[in-house]
Amino acid sequence: MNDEKQLAESAENEPAAADAAGVADGAALLEALTKERDQLAKEKAEVYDQFLRRTAEFENLRRRSQRERAEILEFAGMEVVRDLLPILDDFERALKNPSSDKEYQKGMELIYGRLFSALHKAGLEPMDSEGRPFDPHVHHAVETVETARWRTTRSSRNCSEGTISKGGCCERRW
């Protein structure tokens, strides 16, 4: 009977011990799940940060490539414009010499006007520097003249016309 009593008492104590073990296992399980959740949240934040950085890098690359493409297109035509400048000079010299044939003269003026207009659309503009401060990046100094008209270094007269294209000096025309 003692054995039966001990068995009965141990059976009564087992659920309490099992519950205590279950609580300890549950707390450990909860702690493990919490750690895993925190680790996954940290990894998610890192991946999202990488995503944002890569997206920003891609946008910067896209903007930079668009800007570079626009610059290439803008300045690619400058070689053609530089090649056409001597032709424009030839037209100007030809128009300064009077012709006996008025129709021929009118045709030359028309062609000159169309060429000048096309170059102007491409961004080429005549450069008037008389009376403006001397800029060695744009002007060529031919001579120095003392004058009472200007006390500082200025361009006193144009020996020849120059042209400016898109904010920079394209070529000095002599």
Order of alpha helices (4+ residues) and beta strands (2+ residues): alpha-alpha-beta-beta-beta
